[in-house]
Amino acid sequence: MAFENIRHNVAKILEEIPESVELVAAAKTRTPEEIQEAIAAGVGTIGENYVQEAARAFGIIGRDVKWHFIGHLQKNKVKKAVEVFDLIETVDSASIAEEIDKRSRAINKIMPVLIEVNSGREPQKHGVFPEDVRKLVEAVAVLPNIKIKGLMTMGPFSGNPEDARPYFVETRKTFGRIKALGLCNVEMDTLSMGMTNSYHVAIEEGANVIRVGTKIFGER
Ligand SMILES: *Cc1c(COP(=O)(O)O)cnc(C)c1O
């Protein structure tokens, strides 16, 4: 997409959303130049699905922005991931959390993470079912080099944003229940929900992080 359009798209989204909501530019398949254009227009956080792609963009852009990992994390990529990312949004098993903890300890870092919720209970999707979130949170909370900051969900894809609402509601309720437990080492201040076609609904339902790709950069 032409650079002027990226600027225009970002400006429009930033105008629409409350200041308390963090816009993450979901950058998969985009060039570092496109990402830099979004940053120039006011994006403060880049979301990356692939560690390798992220490391390349990070090498060019650096720490002027925050970097969120929003893809599915493989164990052999954790070492690199904990070096690059400010937040890993997609923790969905105790074993990946243990690896993140171990690799973070090696570089003296406390890694902020979100737990990914499979709110649509879709077999092909990553994330834990809402009823299993508490158990995973309790297992991850004991790891000294991880800090749980909240929850992330995708929800089932649909052309109609209203279809996403029940999944966002359920994730927000799960978020509230975990927060109310007041667990040690669990902060619960971040709720990442909503993409290009659903971020308005997500914000209405309590998201304070939205992840937008297509509406910033155009169709992939
Ligand atoms: C690609 C992606 C997005 C953004 O999707 P769009 O529909 O292009 O806005 C958000 N979250 C995750 C996890 C993604 O992989």
The ligand as a Gaussian input file, in Angstrom:
#p B3LYP/6-31G(d) Opt

LIG

0 1
 C       -2.859000     -10.532000      11.661000
 C       -3.299000     -10.425000      13.063000
 C       -4.075000      -9.351000      13.517000
 C       -4.567000      -8.238000      12.614000
 O       -5.494000      -8.708000      11.693000
 P       -6.232000      -7.716000      10.677000
 O       -7.529000      -8.357000      10.410000
 O       -5.354000      -7.619000       9.469000
 O       -6.371000      -6.399000      11.360000
 C       -4.407000      -9.304000      14.862000
 N       -4.031000     -10.268000      15.721000
 C       -3.292000     -11.312000      15.323000
 C       -2.912000     -12.344000      16.325000
 C       -2.915000     -11.431000      13.995000
 O       -2.186000     -12.485000      13.604000

